[in-house]
Amino acid sequence: MHMQTKLRTHDIVPNQNISFPIGTIKFVDRMYEFLNFEEIFGKHKKKGIDINKLLRALISYKLSDNFSIKRGHSWINQSEILELYHLDEFTERTLYRVLTIIGMNRYEIISDIQDFIFKLYNFEHTDINMDWTSIILHGDKAPLGKHGYSRDHRPDKKQITVGVSELSSPINIPIGLTVEPGNINDQTHFEKTYLQVNKRLKKDSLVIFDKGANSVTNTAMVRADNMHYLTAKKLNKSDDKLIAVFEELNPEIIDEESGIRGIKIEKPSSTNYLIFSKELQKKQLKSRARKVKRQIEEAKAIQKSLDDDKQLPKKFRINNLLVDVDYSLQTKLIELSEDEAVKLLEDKFINGREGFFCLKSSKNLTLNEALRTYRKKDSIEKIFHSLKNDIEIKPLRVWTDESIYGALIIGFITQLFISLLRHEISDLKHTSTKFIKKSLSNLTVTVDSWERKTKKYVYSNFDGINTMILRLNWAVS
């Protein structure tokens, strides 16, 4: 007789059950009510499908699957999702229309959101960080798309530039979003980003931004509002004179372990902070060494082609069928030894500024305060990373300008929800958007309708993060 010694695998029987991330949906619903978004958005579309129901569903989608608007339309049009939001089935065009409406009313929407946030919270300060980035566009129909300096390393693609303002540490809540054509530089974009938030700031607030946006016009704009600024400046010849005698000026030790020292140069209307970092010096010298090595190797490749009477390697040629070029080249390697060539390149690339940088402020801070405050500006870089890689506002497809504005505001609102969550729950202060999204999406509800007259809802995958979020009492501090 044959005896069974192993448990037999149960056959999996297909059914009509469906699961979706209820944690995300519940979180979005609570944030939506907390920030009074029903009133903020309801006035912009009063006919047809309820814009607030569509926005709740769209933001929930951004925090879960989040592939494209086309896929978002399919996700929302699942019968259980439609039932949850009390929606009838709708076309993909409806979602694009919602984005267009939001884009057309973007100034009023951002202003209303700011009104409500500052009404809810009595923030300990209104110092702000400001920064700008670029996002590539796929297609060339949107007039906003222009070729410019690409932070996404895609100079072949048209792009837009995006500016964000956030209340600085320890608040770290974004309060402003501006969008400009892709060929607008930070100095020019500064005005629009600053004027979007300046009326919300208290007197003597500190506006922090990097050297790309630093100009006499922009710093004067801040001072005219009785605010202060902290920025970085490009090193110039007057700084070179100070660098030459830096050690003689008895620099103050800021961080002995990292080898950071500095000197203050007080002027009538501002203070400069010339700072040296041993770690930065090593990093920059390594970069210069790589550049020297690369140029030596390129010169050798060119010289070898000349010696062998061969065509130049493709990367050194102009590759354009409409451009006819006769090359007549001679490298300096026939005149110099390799050591002499290296010395020539080092003299060109290494200028003595390695390891030095200069901060500038209208406020008389200590060296330590200036450096610590400026370094905390990297929190806005984390917002950009979150927007691009976790909330995934890029890449932007071929839309109208208004649809692009609308899509970016949806991304901004999603980031605002996450930032407010970190502000409310200190244990999540340093938890990435990626892990918060994952935790919320893990909390699922399965709609069990198999052989039942009524549906049964089964909740699963509770964890520490999503449990904290669901239990949070949104009482304003």
Secondary structure, DSSP 8 states (H G I E B T S, - for coil): -----S-----------EEEEHHHHHHHHHHHHHTTHHHHHHTT--SSS-HHHHHHHHHHHHTTT---HHHHHHHHTSHHHHHHHT-----HHHHHHHHHHHHHTHHHHHHHHHHHHHHH---S---EEEEEEEEEBSSS-STT-B----TTS-TTS-EEEEEEEEETTTT-EEEEEEEEETT--HHHHHHHHHHHHGGGS-TT-EEE--GGG--HHHHHHHHHTT-EEEEEE---HHHHHHHHTGGGG--EEEETTTTEEEEEEE-SS-EEEEEEEHHHHHHHHHHHHHHHHHHHHHHHHHHHHHHTT----GGGS---TT---------GGGTS-HHHHHHHHHHHH--S-TTEEEEEESS---HHHHHHHHHTTHHHHHHHHIIIIIS---SB-S--HHHHHHHHHHHHHHHHHHHHHHHH-GGGTT--HHHHHHHHHHSEEEEE-TT-SS-EEEEE---HHHHHHHH------
